[in-house]
């Protein structure tokens, strides 16, 4: 299935191994009908939760590590714009770190 580039964009994302493992073990019921097992769908949902969270960003800073996985994500253009706004509003140096912080915030929201 081809990606409609007017609506979505593929981005290569580095995810720390420990966060990646948490995502893999996660069962999200995003549709209220079935568990979401697709990794990209899980990550998109975690980002969405992070974007709607009121948690302080300072609590979710990313530690640099050489242990990471590379994941190709398809993200809607509107979500990419929200990530960009989040990145600039919180003075985060790059999109990779902004996405990682949003994923961590989403994981925290789910665990609460």
HUSUL-V268450 format. One record per residue. D_CENTER is the distance of its C-alpha to the mean C-alpha in whole Angstrom. Layout:
{{D_CENTER} {D_CENTER}}
This chain:
{{22} {22} {19} {20} {20} {21} {18} {15} {14} {13} {11} {12} {9} {10} {9} {12} {14} {14} {10} {11} {14} {12} {10} {13} {15} {13} {15} {14} {16} {15} {18} {20} {22} {20} {18} {15} {15} {13} {10} {9} {10} {8} {5} {6} {7} {5} {4} {7} {9} {8} {9} {12} {13} {16} {15} {16} {14} {17} {16} {13} {14} {13} {16} {17} {18} {19} {18} {14} {13} {13} {11} {12} {9} {11} {10} {12} {14} {14} {10} {11} {13} {12} {9} {13} {14} {12} {13} {16} {17} {16} {17} {15} {16} {14} {10} {9} {10} {8} {5} {6} {8} {5} {4} {8} {9} {8} {9} {12} {13} {13} {15} {18}}
